[in-house]
Amino acid sequence: ILLYLKLFYVIDTGHKQAVLGTVAALEGMFPQGLILLTSMALTLGVINLVKQKVLVQELHTIDALARVDVLCLDKTGTITTGEMKVEKIESLTEHSEPHIVHIMGNLLENLPDQNVTAQALREYFASLKDYKVSQVLPFSSERKYSAVEFTEGAFYLGAWQFLFPKGNAVLEQHAQKYAEKGYRVLVLARSKQALDRDRLPEDLTAEALIVISDVLRDDAKQTLAYFKKQGVRCKIISGDDPVTVSAIAKAVSLPDAEQYVDASQLKTEAELEFAVENFQIFGRVSPQQKKMMVQILKKQGHTVAMTGDGVNDILAFKEADCSIAMREGSEAAKQTANLILMDNNFSAMPYIVNEGRRVINNLTRTGSLLMVRMMFSIALTVLTLFAGSVYPFEPIQLTVLTAFFVGIPSFFLSFESDFSKVEGRFLRTLFERAFPVGFSIAV
């Protein structure tokens, strides 16, 4: 408005020239190509990720990917393939292995659980229906055990720490032995009391140990080595025994794998904050704790990506800057996630992060050109108001300038393969780069 008033009333250029000068100034002031450039760059990033069988559900995820400095991994489906296998049964009573197999067959026939552990158990134990059922208690990620009451007694299946919270020296010794080798251990326990959904029975006795192994991904070691090289901290957050998780982390050479925490022993938020800051491996983590851990990391100034495949990951998914689900994960997890790995391929993670960095680095570079034009247009307008007689450009001249100064260079710069870590804020970086150059051009 001020420029038009000066041109029309003070310089007396006439209405037509005053409008042309004002329009030229306005055209240069608005970085009108920035929205188009940003949309195209993000869309091309999505297309490139689709070629790697990665489904992007939210466009802004690419920006978060470029800035990720902490990656929280759920062991199952990322470091391991997600497949499990029953290795052996160890009876803890006078009952023989066939008797244990018989009990497990009836137990699994009546439990609705469909998680990976349950699938591995069903492959090993044949389904049976010769026990009469009274009550069924499905597995819960909060409770960490399931149970079925038969006329022969109530049978419980779960981790020993949760079935025997007051401790059991014999079970602990056996479980520790297997956990140190990277195996998961489930306890089959029996009670003569009726099944109580709110508390464990007093007479619960351990019948057998079921030893289960995870299948490691062939590419997990190389993928984690890449993140270490890029300065991205990897934390394993799992619901399994921390000793088992630590053993698997050592197998894939994760830094500080021997430093693990049993999250079930962390009672206060202060304890959780200390653990998140100082440890890499977390076992026995509840869904609520996963969410709190992501919140703590974000509060510390980190950009957090979270991988997972189960319902127990959903709370953390919603808090993370970027959430990544596996195609074979639960439907609820896939609906919540920003990205889905369509072939469950964890080795695609470095490519995903690199693509995010490439897009944002190129946007920053080309966006700076647009902002330079905006800066010198604003500076020229101010200088014209106070010192000049007419605005030095007409709209058609700015169109030619934009084509050679912004359009063509931006096109070529967008093909740069810059995978360097993104630091700082996007707009602030643009202004820092553009202001000195724009002001110099104006002068």
Secondary structure, 3 states (H helix, E strand, C coil): CHHHHHHHHHCCCCHHHHHHHHHHHHHHHCCCHHHHHHHHHHHHHHHHHHHCCEEECCCCHHHHHHHCCEEEECCCCCCEEEEEEEEEEEECCCCCHHHHHHHHHHHHHHCCCCCHHHHHHHHHCCCCCCCCEEEEECCCCCCCEEEEEECCEEEEEECHHHHCCCCCHHHHHHHHHHHCCCCEEEEEEEECCCCCCCCCCCCCEEEEEEEEEEEECCCHHHHHHHHHHCCCEEEEECCCCHHHHHHHHHHCCCCCCCCEEEHHHCCCHHHHHHHHHHCCEEECCCHHHHHHHHHHHHHCCCCEEEEECCHHHHHHHHHCCEEEEECCCCHHHHHHCCEEECCCCHHHHHHHHHHHHHHHHHHHHHHHHHHHHHHHHHHHHHHHHHCCCCCCCCHHHHHHHHHHHHHHHHHHHCCCCCCCCCCCCHHHHHHHHHHHHHHHHHC
